């Protein structure tokens, strides 16, 4: 505006155009509220799982597990198992509603889906976990059976060695009580028997260490576990009605104030408007 306005003039302009400003504000608030109530609410259903603890990077790595959970194959199996109405052309949109995120400083994964159907969302998340757990458990059981077989073999070998040690000690006792042989022969037999006994004792210690290590490894194995099950949420994640109304109200006020000053400007400077119209008319005539 060409003429300077002080604070009093600004306040007077706002007061003069208060109906316009208030009208635009109310219109924006009502429109935002109406749209927020018309849009169907979207809910987020989530679950948290702990990945297994066994030497298979495919199912124990957060990155690999995420790729499996978000794979087209697994999601198509979910759709088929639950008989969901997801046309082929909408599969990508369906996939984008699902997130698999690692939980910081843990081996946990958070699986979530945003949907307007809470019960369906819960079923989808649970089926994803079920299918992933089936695959993970197969690998887990295979490795556990491998260790169990090794443990049985070590246990059998350990029992055999302990039986041999017992017999060797009996032989050693028999040598000590044997008569009719020379002292040199007895010392030679005793020496050979003690060497064999020491070898068996060393073998027994190694087998026992291996046995305990296998037992510890088996006890430390863990399959995938559900830390927090999926639940049907009570409150939607969007639309955020309060935020939408607040933003619409602020935008309505800004637009109302802007229009108020624009109208005041043209009201105070009618000549400028008429001059512009005259110039436009002259330009039209020349053309």
C-alpha positions in Angstrom: 0.0 0.0 0.0 1.3 3.4 -0.9 0.3 5.2 2.3 1.8 4.0 5.5 -0.4 2.2 8.0 0.2 2.3 11.7 -0.8 -0.4 14.2 -4.1 1.4 14.9 -5.0 1.4 11.2 -4.2 -2.3 10.9 -6.5 -3.1 13.9 -9.3 -0.9 12.4 -9.0 -2.7 9.1 -9.2 -6.1 10.7 -12.2 -5.0 12.8 -13.9 -3.6 9.8 -13.5 -6.8 7.8 -14.1 -9.1 10.8 -17.2 -10.7 9.3 -15.2 -11.6 6.2 -12.3 -13.0 8.2 -14.6 -14.9 10.6 -16.7 -16.2 7.7 -13.7 -17.6 5.8 -12.3 -19.0 9.1 -15.6 -20.8 9.9 -16.0 -22.0 6.3 -12.5 -23.5 6.3 -13.0 -25.2 9.8 -16.4 -26.6 8.7 -15.0 -27.9 5.4 -12.0 -29.6 7.2 -14.3 -31.1 9.8 -16.7 -32.4 7.2 -13.9 -33.9 5.1 -12.3 -35.5 8.2 -15.6 -37.1 9.1 -16.4 -38.3 5.6 -13.0 -40.0 5.1 -13.1 -43.5 6.5 -10.7 -43.9 9.5 -7.5 -45.8 8.9 -6.1 -48.0 11.7 -2.7 -49.5 12.3 -2.4 -53.1 13.4 1.0 -54.2 14.5 2.9 -57.1 16.1 6.5 -57.5 17.3 8.5 -60.8 16.8 11.9 -61.9 18.0 14.0 -63.6 15.4 15.4 -67.0 16.1 18.9 -67.6 17.6 20.4 -70.3 15.5 23.1 -70.3 12.7 20.9 -69.5 9.7 21.3 -65.9 8.4 18.2 -66.2 6.2 15.8 -66.3 9.2 17.9 -64.7 11.9 19.0 -61.6 10.1 16.7 -58.6 10.3 17.4 -57.6 6.7 16.8 -61.1 5.3 13.7 -61.6 7.4 12.3 -58.3 6.3 12.8 -59.3 2.6 11.0 -62.6 3.2 8.1 -61.0 5.1 7.6 -58.4 2.3 8.2 -60.8 -0.6 5.5 -61.1 -3.2 5.4 -64.9 -2.6 4.6 -64.7 1.1 2.0 -61.8 0.6 0.3 -63.7 -2.2 0.1 -66.7 0.1 -1.5 -64.5 2.8 -4.1 -63.2 0.3 -4.8 -66.7 -0.8 -5.1 -68.2 2.7 -7.4 -65.4 3.9 -9.3 -65.1 0.6 -8.8 -61.4 0.5 -10.4 -59.3 -2.2 -7.1 -57.9 -3.6 -7.2 -57.7 -7.5 -3.9 -58.1 -9.3 -3.7 -54.4 -10.3 -4.1 -53.4 -6.6 -1.5 -55.7 -5.2 1.3 -53.0 -5.1 -1.0 -50.7 -3.3 -1.8 -53.4 -0.8 1.9 -54.1 -0.3 2.6 -50.4 0.4 0.3 -50.5 3.4 2.5 -53.1 5.1 5.7 -52.1 6.9 8.4 -54.3 8.5 10.8 -52.3 10.6 13.7 -53.4 12.9 13.5 -52.4 16.6 16.7 -50.6 17.6 19.4 -52.5 19.6 17.4 -55.8 19.4 16.8 -58.7 17.1 13.1 -57.7 17.0 11.0 -56.8 14.0 7.8 -54.8 14.0 5.3 -55.8 11.4 2.4 -53.3 10.8 -0.3 -52.6 8.4 -2.6 -49.6 7.9 -6.1 -50.6 7.0 -9.7 -49.4 7.3 -10.7 -53.0 8.4 -9.3 -53.7 11.9 -10.1 -57.4 12.0 -8.8 -58.0 8.5 -5.6 -56.1 9.4 -5.1 -58.3 12.4 -5.6 -61.5 10.4 -3.1 -60.3 7.8 -0.4 -59.6 10.3 -1.0 -62.9 12.2 -0.9 -64.9 8.9 2.3 -63.2 7.9 3.9 -64.2 11.2 2.5 -67.7 10.9 3.9 -68.3 7.4 7.3 -66.8 8.3 7.4 -68.9 11.5 6.7 -72.1 9.5 9.8 -71.5 7.3 12.0 -70.4 10.2 10.9 -73.4 12.4 11.7 -75.8 9.6 15.3 -74.5 9.4 15.5 -74.4 13.2 14.3 -78.0 13.7 16.7 -79.2 11.0 19.7 -77.6 12.8 18.5 -78.7 16.2 18.2 -82.3 14.9 21.7 -82.1 13.5 23.1 -81.1 16.9 21.0 -83.7 18.6 22.5 -86.4 16.3 26.0 -85.2 17.1 25.2 -85.1 20.8 24.0 -88.8 20.7 27.1 -89.8 18.8 29.3 -88.1 21.4 27.3 -89.6 24.2 27.7 -93.1 22.7 31.4 -92.6 22.2 31.8 -91.3 25.7 30.0 -94.3 27.2 32.3 -96.6 25.1 35.5 -94.8 26.3 34.3 -94.9 29.9 33.7 -98.6 29.6 37.2 -99.1 28.2 38.7 -97.0 31.0 36.9 -99.3 33.5 38.3 -102.4 31.8 41.8 -100.9 31.6 41.8 -100.1 35.3 40.7 -103.7 36.0 43.6 -104.9 33.8 46.0 -102.7 35.8 44.8 -104.1 39.1 45.2 -107.6 37.7 48.8 -106.8 36.7 49.6 -105.7 40.2 48.2 -108.9 41.7 49.8 -111.2 39.0 52.5 -113.6 40.3 54.9 -115.8 38.4 56.3 -113.1 36.2 59.5 -111.2 36.6 59.5 -107.6 38.0 60.8 -106.3 34.7 57.9 -107.9 32.8 55.4 -106.6 35.3 56.8 -103.0 35.1 56.6 -103.2 31.3 53.0 -104.3 31.3 52.1 -101.7 33.9 53.8 -99.0 31.9 52.0 -99.9 28.7 48.6 -100.2 30.5 49.1 -96.8 32.2 49.9 -95.1 28.8 46.8 -96.6 27.3 44.8 -95.5 30.3 46.1 -91.9 30.1 45.2 -91.9 26.4 41.7 -93.0 27.1 41.4 -90.4 29.9 42.5 -87.7 27.6 40.0 -88.9 25.0 37.3 -88.9 27.7 38.0 -85.3 28.7 37.8 -84.2 25.0 34.5 -86.0 24.5 33.1 -84.6 27.7 34.1 -81.1 26.7 32.5 -81.6 23.3 29.4 -83.1 24.9 29.0 -80.1 27.3 29.6 -77.6 24.4 26.9 -79.3 22.3 24.5 -79.3 25.2 25.1 -75.6 25.8 24.6 -74.8 22.1 21.3 -76.8 22.0 20.0 -75.0 25.1 20.9 -71.7 23.5 18.9 -72.3 20.3 15.7 -70.2 20.0 13.1 -70.2 17.3 11.2 -67.1 16.2 8.8 -65.9 19.0 5.9 -63.4 19.1 6.8 -60.7 21.7 3.7 -58.7 21.3 0.7 -60.1 19.6 -1.5 -58.2 17.1 -4.5 -56.4 18.6 -7.4 -54.5 17.0 -6.7 -50.8 17.7 -9.3 -48.6 19.3 -8.2 -45.2 17.8 -7.4 -44.5 14.1 -4.0 -43.1 13.0 -5.7 -41.0 10.4 -7.4 -38.7 9.6 -6.2 -36.6 12.5 -9.4 -34.6 12.9 -8.1 -32.1 15.5 -5.0 -31.4 13.5 -6.9 -31.0 10.2 -9.3 -28.6 11.8 -6.5 -26.6 13.4 -4.6 -26.3 10.2 -7.7 -25.4 8.2 -8.5 -22.7 10.8 -5.0 -21.2 10.6 -5.2 -21.2 6.8 -8.6 -19.7 6.9 -7.5 -16.9 9.1 -4.5 -16.2 6.9 -6.6 -16.1 3.8 -9.2 -13.9 5.5 -6.7 -11.4 6.7 -5.0 -11.3 3.3 -8.4 -10.7 1.5 -9.2 -8.0 4.1 -6.1 -6.0 3.3 -6.6 -6.5 -0.5 -10.1 -5.2 -0.4 -9.1 -2.3 1.8 -6.4 -1.4 -0.6 -8.7 -1.3 -3.6 -11.3 0.6 -1.6 -8.8 3.3 -0.7 -7.3 3.4 -4.2 -10.2 3.3 -6.6 -8.3 5.4 -9.1 -5.6 2.9 -9.5 -8.2 0.3 -10.4 -9.9 2.6 -12.9 -6.6 3.6 -14.4 -5.7 0.0 -14.9 -9.1 -0.7 -16.5 -8.6 2.3 -18.8 -5.1 1.2 -19.9 -6.4 -2.2 -20.6 -9.2 -0.8 -22.7 -6.8 1.4 -24.7 -4.5 -1.6 -25.3 -7.5 -3.6 -26.5 -8.5 -0.8 -28.9 -5.0 -0.6 -30.3 -5.0 -4.3 -30.9 
